[in-house]
């Protein structure tokens, strides 16, 4: 099995994390580093993917500025999403040519990672045909939006842990605003330790993608 370098950035500004991710992608393309998994929580930010539209942002620029919520247009798939403290964001930097050059299969595997992680907490997650992400009941708990450059993956997924769900009222979340978002804290009626979720997630990721973690506590 291939090695996987796990990098926990803690709480970081989105732009700083994006610059770090870009550099790591370029190094992976050049063969200067191994596959990596970046874990991070972001300061409040709205990101618009390639299919995103300004109509997906329901708050005014003035309101976002007042609340110190950043806005970025990014080169990933999908529409609009929100990131903030209490949400686990994962950016896998993987060489898909080592496995299968199959982006659809890669996205399904990301969903499996989340579903396995939820299962360890006694929560039944599910994917929905025709959509990306993971749902619990009728509410979405994890969003996925990826990019691939020379078969190296970037961007990734977000899993709502203890995040303030009221933030999602500011966007038409992934174009599915009729059912809304949920979090581990809402489902379990109590705050969940982020380190516990990170550990479950890394273990599930390595199981699904057949990787050996290194640099992980």
Buried (B, 14 or more C-beta within 10 A) or exposed (E): EEEBBBBBBEEBEBEEBBEBBEEBBBBBBEEEBBBBBBBBBBBBBBBBBEBBEEEBBBBEEEEBEEEEBBBEEBEBBBBBBBBBBBBBBBBBBBBBEEBEEEBEEBBBBBBBBBBBBBEBBEBEBEBEEEBBBBBBEEBBBBBBBBBBEEBBBBBBBBBBBBBBBEBBBBBBBBBBBEEEBBBBBBBEEEEBEBEEBBBBBBBBBBEBBEBEBEEBE
